[in-house]
Amino acid sequence: MDSTEKVESADIPRGKPKSGRVWKKLKTTRFSDNTRVKSQKTSWAVKMKRKEEDKAAKAIQQRLIDEKKAKKEALKMRREQNAKNRLENERKSEIVQPIKNTRKIKKMKKKTLRKIEKR
């Protein structure tokens, strides 16, 4: 082996790196030298077919969301109607005694005044 001969880096045994990261490989080529693979181009027909499929999926998804919203709204309306009917039925079944002499109200105790409702 002459001093003029170049020694390949693969021939020299690599020691333990200073950082301690022995699992890292020594880079032999630059990043720019790596060959880049061009992605395969899809045809126009395939693109349009995929676009239609996406559109159909979105339409189905929107329909499901709308159905769910409609069910929720119907349930809300039903609850409100039931509450309204319950209140109405309560009022119908009440036994009412009108107070004709309003001076009696001034003489009443607080407890009885709480029970009085103006209609």
WOQUI-V692899 format. One record per residue. N is the residue number from 1. RES is the residue in one letter. PSI is psi in degrees with one decimal (999 if undefined). OMEGA is omega in whole degrees, -180 to 180 (* if undefined). D_CENTER is the distance of its C-alpha to the mean C-alpha in Angstrom with 2 decimals. Layout:
BEGIN
N_RES_PSI_OMEGA_D_CENTER + N_RES_PSI_OMEGA_D_CENTER
END
This chain:
BEGIN
1_M_120.0_-180_70.19 + 2_D_161.1_178_71.18 + 3_S_-18.3_-180_69.76 + 4_T_-21.6_-179_69.24 + 5_E_140.9_176_66.97 + 6_K_138.9_179_63.25 + 7_V_130.3_178_61.47 + 8_E_145.3_-179_58.16 + 9_S_-23.6_179_55.26 + 10_A_-24.2_-179_54.59 + 11_D_-32.9_-178_58.14 + 12_I_125.5_178_57.69 + 13_P_136.7_-176_55.95 + 14_R_128.0_179_52.91 + 15_G_-177.6_179_53.06 + 16_K_127.6_-179_50.33 + 17_P_154.5_-178_48.19 + 18_K_-35.6_-179_48.43 + 19_S_-20.5_-179_44.70 + 20_G_1.7_-179_44.96 + 21_R_83.5_-175_42.37 + 22_V_-19.6_-177_44.53 + 23_W_-15.0_-180_41.79 + 24_K_137.1_-179_41.32 + 25_K_151.9_177_43.38 + 26_L_128.4_-178_45.79 + 27_K_125.4_-179_44.70 + 28_T_-25.5_-180_47.47 + 29_T_158.5_176_46.01 + 30_R_158.6_180_44.23 + 31_F_-37.4_-178_40.63 + 32_S_-20.1_179_41.87 + 33_D_-16.7_179_44.19 + 34_N_136.3_-179_41.41 + 35_T_133.5_179_41.28 + 36_R_133.9_-180_38.10 + 37_V_127.5_178_37.24 + 38_K_138.1_179_36.21 + 39_S_148.6_-179_33.28 + 40_Q_137.0_-180_34.37 + 41_K_137.3_178_33.90 + 42_T_151.8_-178_32.51 + 43_S_163.1_-179_34.51 + 44_W_-40.4_-179_33.60 + 45_A_-41.3_179_33.55 + 46_V_-41.5_178_31.05 + 47_K_-45.6_-179_28.79 + 48_M_-38.1_178_29.06 + 49_K_-44.2_179_28.47 + 50_R_-39.5_180_25.25 + 51_K_-42.4_179_24.17 + 52_E_-41.3_179_25.02 + 53_E_-43.3_178_23.13 + 54_D_-41.9_-180_19.92 + 55_K_-42.9_179_20.64 + 56_A_-40.7_179_21.28 + 57_A_-41.0_179_18.09 + 58_K_-38.4_179_16.08 + 59_A_-42.7_178_18.37 + 60_I_-43.7_-180_17.84 + 61_Q_-43.3_179_14.06 + 62_Q_-39.6_179_14.60 + 63_R_-42.7_179_17.32 + 64_L_-41.4_179_15.33 + 65_I_-43.7_-180_12.74 + 66_D_-40.8_178_15.93 + 67_E_-43.3_180_17.68 + 68_K_-42.7_180_15.12 + 69_K_-40.9_180_15.26 + 70_A_-41.8_178_19.04 + 71_K_-44.0_-180_19.42 + 72_K_-42.8_-180_17.68 + 73_E_-41.8_179_19.91 + 74_A_-41.0_179_22.95 + 75_L_-40.4_179_22.45 + 76_K_-45.2_179_22.24 + 77_M_-40.8_-180_25.39 + 78_R_-42.7_178_27.14 + 79_R_-45.7_180_26.57 + 80_E_-43.2_-180_27.94 + 81_Q_-42.0_179_30.86 + 82_N_-43.0_179_31.68 + 83_A_-42.4_180_31.78 + 84_K_-45.9_179_33.98 + 85_N_-40.8_-180_36.27 + 86_R_-45.2_179_36.57 + 87_L_-42.7_180_37.66 + 88_E_-44.6_179_40.05 + 89_N_-36.6_177_41.57 + 90_E_-45.7_-179_42.01 + 91_R_-38.1_-180_43.88 + 92_K_-39.1_-175_46.05 + 93_S_-4.5_-179_47.10 + 94_E_147.8_172_48.07 + 95_I_118.6_-174_51.71 + 96_V_136.6_176_52.56 + 97_Q_104.4_-178_55.68 + 98_P_143.2_177_56.23 + 99_I_110.5_-178_57.93 + 100_K_-36.6_180_60.82 + 101_N_107.6_-175_62.46 + 102_T_-14.7_179_60.03 + 103_R_-21.4_180_62.38 + 104_K_-30.5_-178_61.32 + 105_I_-37.9_-179_57.87 + 106_K_-28.3_-178_59.51 + 107_K_-16.3_-175_61.29 + 108_M_155.0_177_58.27 + 109_K_164.6_-177_56.69 + 110_K_-39.7_-177_53.15 + 111_K_-43.4_179_51.93 + 112_T_-32.3_178_53.20 + 113_L_-32.7_180_51.89 + 114_R_-30.1_-178_48.33 + 115_K_-19.7_-178_48.71 + 116_I_134.3_176_49.89 + 117_E_139.0_179_47.47 + 118_K_130.4_179_48.38 + 119_R_999_*_47.85
END
